[in-house]
């Protein structure tokens, strides 16, 4: 049986203050902001991985 290859990975994180948490990932960690989904912001972490920060 051939195993599927993982092509992308997304880590979900949750917060009660999306703006403050997003500022940390953008300004302090200097991650690339990828997409605003309203209640979630997505940041590019590596060529195949992302961090998705969402409100509760």
trRosetta pair geometry for C-beta under 8 A, 3 or more apart (Angstrom, degrees):
i j d omega theta_ij theta_ji phi_ij phi_ji
6 9 6.5 29 167 -60 124 95
6 48 7.6 103 128 158 88 138
7 48 6.5 -137 164 -144 41 118
8 48 5.2 -143 -108 -172 50 78
8 49 7.1 157 -166 -86 61 39
8 50 7.2 9 -178 2 106 104
9 48 6.2 61 13 130 85 89
9 49 4.5 -17 69 -109 97 88
9 50 7.3 176 92 27 53 65
10 42 7.7 -42 -138 -135 114 112
10 49 7.3 172 -80 -158 34 61
10 50 4.8 -15 -112 68 78 100
10 51 7.6 152 -161 -100 63 16
10 52 5.4 26 179 -13 111 117
11 45 7.6 29 22 -17 115 157
11 49 7.1 30 -11 -177 99 106
11 50 7.2 -168 25 94 69 50
11 51 5.2 -25 67 -112 100 67
11 52 7.0 175 81 23 45 73
12 52 5.2 -27 -106 72 62 104
12 54 6.6 -16 -162 11 94 118
13 21 7.6 -162 117 174 122 142
13 51 6.2 3 4 -174 118 100
13 52 7.0 164 26 82 70 50
13 53 5.0 -23 75 -106 101 69
13 54 7.3 154 81 23 48 69
14 53 7.6 157 -94 -159 19 57
14 54 5.5 -33 -107 74 69 83
14 55 7.3 54 -158 178 77 12
14 56 5.6 77 177 -82 118 66
15 18 5.8 143 82 -80 116 50
15 20 7.7 -151 166 68 139 90
15 21 4.2 -100 -97 -29 173 155
15 53 6.0 6 5 -176 121 101
15 54 7.4 153 27 80 75 34
15 55 6.4 -58 76 -104 68 49
15 56 7.5 -128 82 -33 23 79
16 55 6.9 71 -124 -148 30 80
16 56 5.9 -5 -88 -4 73 117
17 20 4.1 9 131 29 121 117
17 21 6.0 135 91 -18 74 91
18 21 5.9 -63 -142 44 28 107
18 22 5.8 28 161 -20 67 112
18 39 7.3 -143 -75 -164 156 44
18 40 7.9 -124 -131 -102 131 24
18 41 6.5 134 -175 -6 105 111
18 53 6.5 142 -137 127 78 106
18 54 7.5 -27 -101 -164 113 20
18 55 5.0 -60 -49 -62 116 95
19 22 5.9 -56 -141 38 25 110
19 23 6.4 30 156 -23 61 105
20 23 5.8 -52 -151 31 29 114
20 24 6.8 33 150 -21 61 102
21 24 5.7 -51 -157 30 35 115
21 25 6.7 27 152 -12 67 104
21 53 5.4 -169 120 -174 126 145
22 25 5.9 -56 -147 40 35 106
22 26 5.9 23 158 -10 69 114
22 33 7.7 53 -171 -108 104 114
22 41 4.8 48 -106 47 122 164
22 53 6.2 -173 -76 77 77 146
23 26 5.9 -64 -139 48 27 104
23 27 5.2 -5 176 9 70 121
23 28 7.8 65 132 -7 66 93
24 27 6.8 -56 -111 51 16 89
24 28 5.0 -23 -161 26 58 124
24 29 6.7 47 145 -4 67 100
25 28 7.3 -18 -64 52 11 87
25 29 5.1 -33 -146 45 44 124
25 31 5.0 -38 168 36 88 125
25 41 7.8 164 62 106 139 124
25 43 5.2 -119 153 -50 133 163
25 51 6.8 -145 -139 88 145 139
25 53 6.7 -160 -11 -29 151 145
26 29 7.5 35 -6 56 10 81
26 30 7.3 36 175 -110 34 27
26 31 6.4 -81 -92 57 41 75
26 33 5.6 8 -104 -55 114 108
26 43 7.3 -143 -72 -104 71 126
27 30 7.3 -9 176 -72 12 59
31 43 4.1 48 128 177 131 129
31 44 6.5 175 177 63 90 56
31 45 6.4 -21 -137 -92 124 58
31 51 7.0 -16 176 35 166 123
32 43 6.4 138 73 -163 49 72
32 44 4.1 -15 69 46 110 112
33 36 7.7 14 173 -52 113 85
33 41 6.8 -46 -143 -178 95 110
33 42 7.8 105 -166 81 54 52
33 43 6.0 -45 -102 -103 43 77
34 42 4.5 -60 69 105 110 96
34 43 6.0 160 2 -116 97 19
34 44 4.9 115 -60 -40 119 89
34 50 6.5 -59 23 -132 158 121
35 41 7.3 170 88 -156 53 47
35 42 4.3 12 51 43 93 117
36 41 5.8 -13 -109 -109 62 78
36 42 8.0 -139 -63 21 26 77
37 40 4.2 -3 62 64 117 93
37 41 7.2 -162 25 -77 78 30
37 42 6.9 61 -12 -18 110 102
39 54 5.8 37 134 -153 87 85
39 55 5.0 -95 -165 32 88 104
40 52 5.5 5 -177 -180 122 95
40 53 6.5 158 -154 81 66 44
40 54 4.1 -22 -96 -93 94 86
40 55 7.6 -124 -68 9 57 68
41 52 7.5 168 83 -154 38 52
41 53 5.1 -11 58 58 87 99
42 50 5.4 3 -173 176 101 127
42 51 7.1 161 -153 83 53 47
42 52 4.9 -17 -101 -103 83 76
42 53 7.8 -177 -82 20 33 68
43 50 6.5 154 78 -162 44 74
43 51 4.7 -10 58 57 100 96
43 52 7.9 -172 22 -76 67 33
43 53 7.3 32 -3 -6 107 105
44 50 5.9 -42 -106 -106 42 82
45 49 4.5 -50 70 104 115 95
45 50 5.8 172 6 -108 96 21
45 51 5.4 93 -53 -21 120 92
46 49 4.5 33 44 39 96 100
